[in-house]
């Protein structure tokens, strides 16, 4: 991978970005020391999880009260 000094990178940023977008990755160095790698952007595949079980399960109307008596018993003891 080619290495470009930071001054040259600042001077030629637009051209370097175009090259990176085409797949030509490079390293930007300062005083000969590698600082960052510039690589082309690769969009991530979107994973839509919300609603993936729609129509396959049913949530009971009293869902928020399920196990209420057992939980109360655990915290407060028998009544």
DAWOUR-V580342 format. One line per field, one symbol per residue. ss: DSSP state (a for helix, b for strand, c for the rest). phi: phi as a letter, one per 30 degrees, with the letter a starting at -180 (. if undefined). Layout:
ss = ???
phi = ???
This chain:
ss = cbbbbaaaaaacaaaaaaaaaccccbbbbbccbbbbbbccccccccccccccccccccccccaaaccaaaaaaaaaccc
phi = .dcbdddddddceeddddddddjcdacccbhicecbccbddbedddcccdidceicbbcddcedcdiedddedddcidc
